Amino acid sequence: MPARRIELSERLLAKCHENERGCWIWTGCRDKNGYGGVQVNRQKVRAHRVSYELHVGPIPQGMVVCHHCDTPSCINPAHLFVGAVQDNNLDKFRKGRHSYGEGHGRAKLDVESVKVIRSLKGIRLRDIAAIFDVSPSMIGYVRSGENWRCVA
């Protein structure tokens, strides 16, 4: 391994500790989502991506590095895998980490509101929208089932 890669690997390992689940928790700076950041060639790069490239290999163009352990600050290469953005989103959804419906931070509607909206017939979208303080297009999406698919 070239000297530069060894130095970078040592820098990474110096800024992490192993927890009880085997995660190598990044103790350096993190972003608001908990992902570690490290300077590489004067550029800030996510620590888990650097760890993956050092220990596993190159990340194909357009791919993301995902966590089996669901711990954003983990840089253990055994906990990381490469996938497309869609793979990462499916993984989040399967594990129940995807925010949708009432659980979404900016949701203005709840399950009961959606049921009421879908039951209202013969009323203009903009009139319903005014009642629920959302846009007429949102009412259209709710009625068509494009949004709030989780509500029968």
Residue frames relative to the residue before (quaternion, step in Angstrom):
aa qw qx qy qz dx dy dz
M 1.0000 0.0000 0.0000 0.0000 0.00 0.00 0.00
P 0.4917 -0.6727 0.4598 0.3070 3.62 -0.79 0.97
A 0.6646 -0.5449 0.3494 0.3733 3.56 -1.18 0.69
R 0.6380 0.5429 -0.3285 0.4362 3.59 0.96 -0.85
R 0.6617 0.4958 -0.2983 0.4769 3.60 1.00 -0.85
I 0.6266 0.5243 -0.3358 0.4686 3.60 1.03 -0.77
E 0.6455 0.5201 -0.3157 0.4616 3.58 0.94 -0.90
L 0.6697 0.4913 -0.2962 0.4716 3.59 0.91 -0.90
S 0.6386 0.5226 -0.3202 0.4654 3.57 0.99 -0.81
E 0.6536 0.5042 -0.3051 0.4749 3.59 0.98 -0.83
R 0.6238 0.5348 -0.3308 0.4642 3.59 1.04 -0.78
L 0.6512 0.5114 -0.3141 0.4645 3.57 0.96 -0.86
L 0.7064 0.4773 -0.2725 0.4459 3.56 0.74 -1.05
A 0.6209 0.5467 -0.3382 0.4485 3.60 1.13 -0.59
K 0.7395 0.3928 -0.2122 0.5039 3.59 1.18 -0.52
C 0.6946 0.4112 -0.3139 0.4999 3.59 1.02 0.65
H 0.1339 -0.7517 0.6349 0.1184 3.52 -1.32 0.31
E 0.4512 -0.6935 0.4940 0.2673 3.57 -1.13 0.62
N 0.2575 -0.7601 0.5755 0.1576 3.57 -0.93 0.90
E 0.7482 -0.4218 0.2829 0.4269 3.57 -1.34 0.01
R 0.6809 0.4703 -0.2882 0.4818 3.63 1.19 -0.43
G 0.5789 -0.6059 0.3697 0.4013 3.58 1.28 0.06
C 0.4492 0.6684 -0.4668 0.3654 3.59 1.24 0.17
W 0.2914 -0.6937 0.6258 0.2055 3.54 -1.13 0.72
I 0.1719 -0.8350 0.5183 0.0676 3.57 -0.04 1.29
W 0.3864 -0.7239 0.5345 0.2024 3.53 -0.76 1.14
T 0.1734 -0.8121 0.5529 0.0686 3.59 -0.73 1.09
G 0.5129 0.6234 -0.4259 0.4087 3.58 1.28 0.03
C 0.7731 -0.3235 0.2336 0.4931 3.57 -1.24 -0.31
R 0.1236 -0.7797 0.6125 0.0394 3.53 -1.17 0.76
D 0.4593 -0.6508 0.5170 0.3134 3.55 -1.21 0.46
K 0.7431 -0.4266 0.2723 0.4378 3.60 -1.27 0.08
N 0.6829 0.4641 -0.2851 0.4868 3.61 1.21 -0.39
G 0.6083 -0.6025 0.3327 0.3954 3.58 1.29 0.08
Y 0.5160 0.6368 -0.4271 0.3818 3.61 1.24 0.02
G 0.4383 -0.7054 0.4991 0.2472 3.55 -0.94 0.96
G 0.1775 -0.7751 0.5981 0.1002 3.52 -1.20 0.60
V 0.0400 -0.7881 0.6141 -0.0127 3.56 -1.04 0.81
Q 0.4339 -0.6798 0.5272 0.2678 3.57 -1.14 0.69
V 0.0568 0.7588 -0.6457 0.0634 3.55 -0.87 1.03
N 0.8286 -0.0889 0.0031 0.5527 3.57 -0.59 1.20
R 0.6871 -0.5229 0.2513 0.4374 3.55 0.96 1.05
Q 0.6217 0.4827 -0.3554 0.5042 3.56 1.21 0.49
K 0.3960 -0.6947 0.5398 0.2632 3.57 -1.04 0.77
V 0.0178 -0.7882 0.6127 -0.0551 3.54 -0.80 1.11
R 0.5344 -0.6135 0.4627 0.3521 3.59 -1.07 0.64
A 0.5418 -0.6811 0.4044 0.2811 3.52 -0.84 1.11
H 0.6577 0.5126 -0.3364 0.4376 3.62 0.93 -0.76
R 0.6158 0.5306 -0.3494 0.4661 3.61 1.12 -0.59
V 0.6425 0.5128 -0.3192 0.4715 3.58 1.00 -0.86
S 0.6423 0.5258 -0.3182 0.4579 3.58 0.94 -0.88
Y 0.6430 0.5213 -0.3248 0.4574 3.58 0.92 -0.90
E 0.6933 0.4815 -0.2900 0.4511 3.58 0.80 -0.99
L 0.6592 0.5147 -0.3127 0.4503 3.61 0.99 -0.77
H 0.8028 0.3439 -0.1470 0.4644 3.56 0.84 -0.99
V 0.7678 0.3269 -0.1811 0.5205 3.60 1.12 -0.58
G 0.6158 -0.5269 0.3692 0.4547 3.57 0.77 -1.01
P 0.7553 -0.3937 0.2677 0.4505 3.57 -1.30 -0.05
I 0.3761 -0.6841 0.5782 0.2374 3.53 -1.23 0.61
P 0.4332 -0.7114 0.4795 0.2763 3.62 -0.60 1.05
Q 0.6438 -0.5459 0.3921 0.3658 3.54 -1.17 0.74
G 0.8343 0.2126 -0.1715 0.4789 3.59 -0.95 0.93
M 0.6037 0.5544 -0.3591 0.4464 3.58 1.27 0.01
V 0.3039 -0.7284 0.5849 0.1871 3.55 -1.29 0.44
V 0.3797 -0.6791 0.5694 0.2654 3.56 -1.28 0.37
C 0.1599 -0.8100 0.5635 0.0264 3.55 -0.60 1.24
H 0.3830 -0.7169 0.5428 0.2115 3.55 -1.31 0.42
H 0.3822 -0.6866 0.5692 0.2418 3.60 -0.85 0.95
C 0.7147 0.4842 -0.2365 0.4459 3.56 1.05 -0.87
D 0.3542 -0.7644 0.4686 0.2658 3.62 1.27 -0.20
T 0.5282 0.5872 -0.4258 0.4415 3.58 1.11 0.68
P 0.3601 -0.7809 0.4633 0.2140 3.62 -0.20 1.23
S 0.7073 0.4644 -0.2733 0.4576 3.61 1.03 -0.70
C 0.5069 0.6526 -0.4211 0.3740 3.63 1.27 -0.02
I 0.0982 -0.7969 0.5945 0.0439 3.57 -0.97 0.93
N 0.3545 0.7341 -0.5008 0.2910 3.60 1.24 0.34
P 0.4117 -0.7432 0.4627 0.2533 3.63 -0.50 1.12
A 0.6030 0.5574 -0.3597 0.4430 3.61 1.16 -0.48
H 0.6845 0.4579 -0.2736 0.4969 3.60 1.23 -0.37
L 0.6596 0.5206 -0.2876 0.4596 3.59 1.29 -0.13
F 0.0224 0.7738 -0.6330 0.0004 3.54 -1.20 0.62
V 0.4319 -0.6899 0.5237 0.2515 3.53 -1.22 0.59
G 0.1537 0.7777 -0.6005 0.1046 3.53 -1.04 0.80
A 0.5872 -0.5327 0.4579 0.4021 3.53 -1.32 0.08
V 0.6785 -0.4651 0.3616 0.4388 3.58 -1.24 0.33
Q 0.6416 0.5290 -0.3215 0.4530 3.59 0.98 -0.83
D 0.6210 0.5305 -0.3397 0.4663 3.61 1.02 -0.75
N 0.6524 0.5144 -0.3048 0.4657 3.56 0.98 -0.90
N 0.6639 0.4984 -0.3014 0.4690 3.59 0.96 -0.84
L 0.6402 0.5080 -0.3239 0.4767 3.60 1.00 -0.76
D 0.6255 0.5325 -0.3271 0.4672 3.58 1.04 -0.81
K 0.6469 0.5130 -0.3100 0.4715 3.60 0.96 -0.88
F 0.6687 0.5136 -0.2984 0.4472 3.56 0.90 -0.95
R 0.6668 0.5135 -0.2962 0.4516 3.59 0.92 -0.95
K 0.7269 0.4222 -0.2276 0.4915 3.57 1.08 -0.75
G 0.5144 -0.6862 0.3948 0.3296 3.58 1.27 0.13
R 0.5057 0.6537 -0.4247 0.3696 3.58 1.16 0.52
H 0.5334 0.6236 -0.4000 0.4081 3.56 1.29 0.10
S 0.2758 -0.7740 0.5442 0.1695 3.59 -0.71 1.00
Y 0.1798 0.7531 -0.6129 0.1576 3.52 -0.81 1.08
G 0.7686 0.3299 -0.2456 0.4899 3.56 -1.24 0.26
E 0.8317 -0.1542 0.1381 0.5153 3.55 -1.05 -0.78
G 0.6335 0.5669 -0.3228 0.4161 3.58 1.15 -0.57
H 0.5476 0.6017 -0.4060 0.4162 3.58 1.23 -0.27
G 0.5611 -0.6734 0.3840 0.2903 3.55 -0.84 1.00
R 0.7693 0.3310 -0.1917 0.5118 3.61 1.09 -0.56
A 0.3340 0.7617 -0.4972 0.2472 3.61 1.21 0.31
K 0.2171 -0.7691 0.5897 0.1170 3.55 -0.95 0.93
L 0.7127 0.4046 -0.2332 0.5235 3.55 1.25 -0.42
D 0.1928 -0.7365 0.6268 0.1660 3.53 -1.32 0.29
V 0.7512 -0.4057 0.2639 0.4488 3.59 -1.29 0.16
E 0.6676 0.5042 -0.3121 0.4502 3.60 0.88 -0.89
S 0.6326 0.5290 -0.3276 0.4611 3.61 1.00 -0.82
V 0.6439 0.5252 -0.3161 0.4579 3.57 0.98 -0.89
K 0.6511 0.5085 -0.3155 0.4668 3.59 0.95 -0.84
V 0.6400 0.5073 -0.3215 0.4792 3.60 1.00 -0.79
I 0.6473 0.5269 -0.3227 0.4463 3.59 0.87 -0.95
R 0.6957 0.4747 -0.2756 0.4634 3.58 0.89 -0.91
S 0.6677 0.4978 -0.3119 0.4572 3.59 1.14 -0.47
L 0.5985 0.5800 -0.3619 0.4177 3.60 1.20 -0.44
K 0.0287 -0.7999 0.5988 -0.0267 3.57 -0.62 1.13
G 0.8169 0.2805 -0.1971 0.4639 3.56 -1.13 0.63
I 0.6095 0.5036 -0.3696 0.4882 3.60 1.21 0.31
R 0.5249 -0.6611 0.4375 0.3098 3.56 -0.93 0.94
L 0.6132 -0.5804 0.4027 0.3534 3.53 -1.13 0.77
R 0.6865 0.4940 -0.3083 0.4354 3.59 0.86 -0.88
D 0.6188 0.5283 -0.3519 0.4629 3.60 1.12 -0.53
I 0.6455 0.4937 -0.3113 0.4927 3.57 1.03 -0.80
A 0.6323 0.5523 -0.3214 0.4380 3.56 1.00 -0.89
A 0.6419 0.5262 -0.3225 0.4551 3.58 0.99 -0.82
I 0.6357 0.5366 -0.3285 0.4472 3.59 1.00 -0.77
F 0.7851 0.3346 -0.1572 0.4970 3.59 0.91 -0.95
D 0.4042 -0.7478 0.4431 0.2849 3.60 1.32 0.10
V 0.5309 0.5457 -0.4538 0.4630 3.54 0.88 1.07
S 0.6236 -0.5462 0.3936 0.3973 3.59 -1.25 0.11
P 0.6141 -0.5401 0.4152 0.3985 3.59 -1.19 0.44
S 0.6296 0.5315 -0.3513 0.4448 3.61 1.02 -0.69
M 0.6074 0.5392 -0.3570 0.4615 3.61 1.07 -0.66
I 0.6273 0.5223 -0.3351 0.4705 3.59 0.98 -0.79
G 0.6389 0.5258 -0.3173 0.4632 3.59 1.00 -0.82
Y 0.6591 0.5024 -0.3043 0.4697 3.58 0.98 -0.86
V 0.6439 0.5151 -0.3212 0.4657 3.58 1.00 -0.82
R 0.6722 0.5061 -0.2979 0.4510 3.59 0.88 -0.94
S 0.7119 0.4625 -0.2644 0.4575 3.58 0.93 -0.90
G 0.4884 -0.6667 0.4295 0.3641 3.57 1.24 -0.37
E 0.4272 0.6958 -0.4738 0.3299 3.58 1.25 0.11
N 0.7378 0.2148 -0.1457 0.6231 3.57 1.17 -0.66
W 0.8130 0.2316 -0.1949 0.4974 3.56 -1.20 0.55
R 0.1290 0.8213 -0.5384 0.1379 3.57 0.95 0.93
C 0.6080 0.5895 -0.3490 0.4013 3.57 1.18 -0.54
V 0.6604 0.4659 -0.3011 0.5060 3.60 1.27 -0.25
A 0.3462 -0.7608 0.5160 0.1872 3.56 -0.68 1.11
